[in-house]
């Protein structure tokens, strides 16, 4: 059977397109490149589906090449930004190394093979009246192309003295797993892809973000440790794009039936337990339609499932997985399925308007009954005005609401989580957020941002073990965060930054200890400074 499958798939891949198609994904944490492309899309110079990230290096390079032909329409700062990024992305555009190239530890290119390697180094120091928190990381990363094949890998060690990120904290910092002494962890990212003219497939272990937004996204936020998955991306027409992946999540729920004793000379009893987790899987797809230029309408669905190995029904990319679940688990308890809608419009020049509707559960018969509804929804509405009326200035406003029990599940192995980190919005369920920001980029590489945040969270109904029907939204405020922040970041050379921030926060509530690190309890003036090379 395996041999037959290979005989079918390999010829299709070989016939799929020219060798110029190559895919290595560019990590979503390198925000400066993503923000530059977003700005260019907002002012109407390129078309962008910013609701599905990461982008590939080749996609970014082609956008840069397109902007190079529109150079007279860029202001002086934008032209310098473009020249700066072409030092990196000309690796995909030029046939050799004869161009003004960025600094790399090692770079090689010939007619068949491209290889790049760099170190990863970063440090940040955060302090306020409550204490201080040093954080640093180190590692290395590579990427390579050979024909239609793309490969990348990134390994880093994190050292977080105060452990500012654990699964329960409401923060947008990316989480870690396998914590050593509670403060150190390592992370591996990477992938291998095969590309053709209008798509690619791959095995990857990385982060992704689905849904529009500038201060967190609702569908998939990318905050979990990297997830191993099978990826498929297709764009066979200018008006249609399709993304799918099947992921292997980490439940961190022990399966006592499969756990067993092993000999351990260091243990007092001479034996210890080999703990085995319950399996946990995730299948999701998103269909993006462009009925009008600069208007993207995306619909999709997903499912978290467990108890058995990968099921063929969830390996079929285009299916509606809730219906598959009803067949696979007929007359038994179902798995955890979701649906979502995302609309992103840049039809008004300089203005990006967007909205997301995430549906965890709904009963249409009781949808408008306040006592019986199960409207497990998460919404986001927002907009960003770029370069109008003032050049290099942006104004962002965003509202997010997530009803009680969204992203949750009464079966621990079916939660919308991996390594116990929520895959959706960072505030999780029964929460509301208002976010406003002014951004200014006066010169190439310098990003200044003044922001205001109001985030609130209500009772945790999973702890209350209450009825799932008719739950009132935010019936009480159990945690609240009001923050005014000023952030400054300067990119010295490609991927090398110095940055600093000041923020005044008032974080309080009955659940303060549960959701917030002690460093940020109460009213604080917090200063952070840092630098990094790579992410």
Beta strands, then each sheet from edge to edge (+ up, - down):
strand 1: 52-53
strand 2: 106-109
strand 3: 113-128
strand 4: 131-146
strand 5: 149-160
strand 6: 184-196
strand 7: 199-206
strand 8: 209-210
strand 9: 227-237
strand 10: 240-254
strand 11: 260-263
strand 12: 271-274
strand 13: 277-292
strand 14: 295-306
strand 15: 336-345
strand 16: 351-361
strand 17: 376-386
strand 18: 393-402
strand 19: 417-418
strand 20: 421-422
strand 21: 431-440
strand 22: 446-457
strand 23: 479-493
strand 24: 496-508
strand 25: 522-533
sheet 1: 1+ 8-
sheet 2: 2+ 3- 4+ 5- 6+ 7- 9+ 10- 13+ 14- 15+ 16- 17+ 18- 21+ 22- 23+ 24- 25+
sheet 3: 11+ 12-
sheet 4: 19+ 20-
end
